[in-house]
Amino acid sequence: QDSADLCCVRFSPDGAHLLSSGEDNTAVLSDSLSGAPVVAYHGHDNAVTRVAFSPGGGLPFVATASYDQTARVWPLCGGPAVATLRGHGWFLNTVNLSGGENHRAVTGSYDSTARVWDWPEGPFRMRRLLRIAVGSALRAARDLSPPAQRCGVA
């Protein structure tokens, strides 16, 4: 990202590549040793705020989240997006892809929601809309139970 501010950078599961995004509305896959660009992902209409790799052993995809209120899922090796995830009411600030046989994405937005998207064998479809506790609601939840119980590990 030479001409724009960098928003996010992530290592691939095997450490061989970096996925970066910036205010130039793109994400770039680069070699993690040389920094040489391998693939550029174009299609967003605003800054790309977050990027994610599908976990190792899963389908070879990357995901991007943008201030254009969409997330996109792309084939790792390039080409057009295989999905554009729409529905948030404000800028997206996070995205992630699940591994294993559950092909899912999760997106988060400044609209205080997270959306879980399924991709069984066709196009992504929203599965659940979650209201996420932030600010004072999160502080109140912290007072309700010990940390281990909140995380389901007790």
C-alpha positions as CSV (number, residue, x, y, z in Angstrom):
1,Q,0.0,0.0,0.0
2,D,2.4,2.7,-1.2
3,S,0.1,5.6,-1.7
4,A,-2.6,5.1,1.1
5,D,-2.7,4.6,4.8
6,L,-2.5,1.0,5.9
7,C,-5.5,-0.2,7.9
8,C,-4.8,-3.8,8.6
9,V,-2.2,-6.5,8.0
10,R,-2.4,-10.3,8.7
11,F,-0.2,-13.3,8.3
12,S,-1.5,-16.3,6.3
13,P,-2.0,-19.5,8.4
14,D,1.3,-20.9,7.1
15,G,3.1,-17.6,7.5
16,A,4.2,-17.4,3.8
17,H,2.0,-14.4,2.9
18,L,0.7,-11.2,4.3
19,L,-2.7,-9.7,3.5
20,S,-2.9,-6.0,3.9
21,S,-5.6,-3.4,3.3
22,G,-5.8,0.4,3.2
23,E,-7.6,3.5,2.4
24,D,-7.1,3.0,-1.3
25,N,-10.1,0.6,-1.3
26,T,-8.0,-2.5,-2.0
27,A,-6.4,-5.4,-0.2
28,V,-3.1,-6.9,-1.3
29,L,-1.6,-10.4,-0.8
30,S,2.2,-10.2,-0.6
31,D,5.1,-12.5,0.0
32,S,5.9,-12.3,3.7
33,L,9.7,-12.4,3.1
34,S,10.2,-10.1,0.2
35,G,7.0,-8.0,0.5
36,A,6.4,-8.5,-3.3
37,P,2.7,-8.2,-4.2
38,V,1.1,-11.4,-5.4
39,V,-2.6,-10.6,-5.8
40,A,-4.6,-7.4,-5.5
41,Y,-8.3,-7.5,-4.6
42,H,-10.3,-4.6,-6.0
43,G,-14.0,-3.9,-5.7
44,H,-14.8,-1.9,-2.6
45,D,-16.0,1.7,-2.8
46,N,-14.3,2.9,0.4
47,A,-11.4,2.0,2.7
48,V,-10.8,-1.7,3.4
49,T,-10.6,-1.7,7.2
50,R,-10.0,-5.4,8.0
51,V,-8.8,-8.6,6.3
52,A,-8.9,-12.3,7.1
53,F,-7.7,-15.6,5.8
54,S,-9.7,-18.7,5.8
55,P,-8.0,-20.9,8.5
56,G,-5.5,-23.6,7.4
57,G,-7.1,-26.7,6.0
58,G,-10.2,-24.9,5.0
59,L,-11.2,-23.4,1.7
60,P,-8.6,-21.0,0.2
61,F,-10.3,-17.7,0.6
62,V,-9.7,-14.3,2.0
63,A,-12.3,-11.8,3.3
64,T,-12.3,-8.0,3.4
65,A,-14.4,-5.6,5.4
66,S,-14.9,-2.0,4.3
67,Y,-16.3,1.4,5.2
68,D,-18.6,0.9,2.1
69,Q,-20.8,-1.2,4.5
70,T,-19.9,-4.5,2.8
71,A,-17.6,-7.5,3.3
72,R,-16.4,-9.5,0.4
73,V,-15.0,-13.0,0.1
74,W,-12.4,-13.6,-2.6
75,P,-10.6,-16.7,-3.9
76,L,-7.1,-16.6,-2.4
77,C,-5.4,-16.8,-5.8
78,G,-7.4,-13.8,-7.2
79,G,-10.4,-13.2,-9.4
80,P,-13.7,-11.6,-8.7
81,A,-15.3,-11.8,-5.3
82,V,-17.4,-14.9,-4.7
83,A,-19.7,-13.1,-2.3
84,T,-20.6,-9.5,-1.3
85,L,-22.1,-9.5,2.2
86,R,-24.5,-6.6,2.6
87,G,-26.9,-5.6,5.4
88,H,-25.1,-3.6,8.0
89,G,-26.3,0.0,8.7
90,W,-22.8,1.5,9.2
91,F,-19.1,1.0,8.5
92,L,-17.7,-2.5,8.9
93,N,-14.8,-2.8,11.2
94,T,-14.2,-6.5,11.4
95,V,-14.5,-9.8,9.4
96,N,-13.5,-13.4,10.0
97,L,-13.9,-16.7,8.3
98,S,-14.6,-20.0,10.0
99,G,-12.7,-23.2,9.4
100,G,-13.6,-26.8,9.1
101,E,-16.8,-27.9,7.4
102,N,-18.8,-25.0,8.6
103,H,-18.3,-22.4,5.9
104,R,-19.2,-19.3,7.6
105,A,-18.2,-15.6,7.8
106,V,-18.9,-13.1,10.6
107,T,-18.9,-9.4,10.1
108,G,-19.0,-6.6,12.7
109,S,-20.0,-3.0,12.3
110,Y,-20.2,0.3,14.0
111,D,-23.9,-0.3,14.0
112,S,-23.2,-2.5,17.1
113,T,-24.2,-5.7,15.3
114,A,-22.4,-8.8,14.2
115,R,-23.8,-10.9,11.4
116,V,-23.1,-14.5,11.0
117,W,-23.3,-15.7,7.3
118,D,-23.6,-19.3,6.1
119,W,-22.2,-20.6,2.9
120,P,-23.3,-24.2,2.6
121,E,-22.9,-24.8,-1.1
122,G,-24.4,-21.7,-2.7
123,P,-24.3,-17.9,-2.0
124,F,-23.8,-16.6,1.5
125,R,-27.0,-16.0,3.4
126,M,-27.3,-14.3,6.8
127,R,-27.9,-16.8,9.5
128,R,-28.0,-14.7,12.7
129,L,-28.0,-11.1,13.6
130,L,-26.3,-10.5,17.0
131,R,-26.4,-7.4,19.1
132,I,-23.0,-6.9,20.6
133,A,-22.5,-5.4,24.0
134,V,-20.2,-2.4,24.0
135,G,-19.4,0.4,26.4
136,S,-21.6,0.5,29.5
137,A,-23.5,-2.7,28.5
138,L,-20.2,-4.6,28.3
139,R,-19.1,-3.3,31.7
140,A,-22.5,-4.4,33.2
141,A,-22.1,-7.9,31.7
142,R,-18.6,-8.1,33.3
143,D,-20.1,-7.7,36.7
144,L,-22.6,-10.5,36.3
145,S,-20.2,-13.5,36.2
146,P,-16.6,-14.6,36.6
147,P,-14.5,-14.5,33.4
148,A,-14.3,-18.3,33.0
149,Q,-18.1,-18.6,33.1
150,R,-18.6,-15.8,30.6
151,C,-16.3,-17.6,28.1
152,G,-17.9,-21.0,28.5
153,V,-14.7,-22.6,29.8
154,A,-15.6,-23.1,33.5
